[in-house]
Amino acid sequence: MKYLLLIIIAIAGIIAGRYFARREKECVGGEGEQEGLIFEQSREKVENKEKILEFLKSNDRITNNEVEGLLGVSDSTATRYLDELEKEGKIKQIGTVGHAVFYLLT
């Protein structure tokens, strides 16, 4: 009788474990959805950096605040985009700190 009770409890545990694992996977999303999200974010990043370069082609310079307004992103995201473009050799930073900093096409 004790063994039968242990077997029933074990089966119930396995069923409950599978249920919660499936439920968590549905909430988080499958790997395909995550890969799609990463691809979408990567595409958006490339597009935003292109918008910065297009702005610079028609204007002399751009500041971090202008990038924030142009793209609707946070200060840190604007800084990251500008840093990446600078590391890629596409723009050049003029100034070091504060409101005097701006960027030019190279």
N, C-alpha and C positions, 0 to 999 in steps of 0.2 A: 504494500500500500504506500509506503514512504517513497519507494522508487517511482511509482506511477505519478505521485505528486511532484517529484523532482523533474520528471520528464515533461509534465504539463507546464511547469514554471519555465523550464528551459525553452520550450517551443514558444511560449508567450513572449519570452525575452527576445528571441530571434525575430519574431514577427514585429514586435515593437521597434527593435533596432532598425530593421529594414524600412519601416514606415517613416521613422524620423530622418533617416538618411535620405530617402527619396524626397521628403518634404523640404529638407535643407537645400538639396540640389535645385529644386524648383525655385526657392526663394533667392538663392545666390545666382542662379543661371548656370547653364552648362558651359563647357569649355568653348563651344562654338560661339556662344553669345559673348563671352569674355574676349575672345579673339576679335570678334566684330567690333566691340567697344574700343579695343586698343587700336584697331585699324582706323576707326572713325576719329579718335582723338589725334592720331598721327596725321591724318589727312587734314584735319582742322588746323593743326599747328603749322603745317606747310603752307596752307592757304593764308593764314594770318601773317606769316613771315613774308609771303609774296605781296600782301597788301602794304606792309611797311615799305618794301622796296619800291612799289608803285608810287606810294606817297612821296618817297624821296626823289623819284624821277621828275615829279612835277613841282616839287618844293626844294628849297635849298637845304633844309635841315629838318630834323625831327627830335622831339624830346620824349622822355618817358611819359609825361602827362598826356602828350598828344597821342601816343600809342594807346594808352588806356582809353581815351575817348574814341579813337578811331575803331578799335577792336572791341570795346566793351569788356575789358579784362582788368584784373587786379594789378596793383603796383608791382607785386612780385612776378606775376606772369609777364608783364610788359618788360621788366628788367631781364627776365630769362630769355625772352625772344631777342632783345637787343644784344645781350651777351653772346647768344648763339650765332647771330648774324655777324658779330664782330669776330668771333673765333673762326668763322667760315671765310673771313676776309672780304665780306661784301660791304661792310660799313666800317667807319672809323669813329671812335669816341673822341670828342673834344671836351676838355675839362675833366676834373676828377671827382668833385663832390658837389652835391646840391643843385640848385636851380640853374647854375651856369653850365651844366652838362648838356650837350646835344650831340647828335650823330649826323655824319655826312656819308654819302656814297663814296666808295673808294675807286 
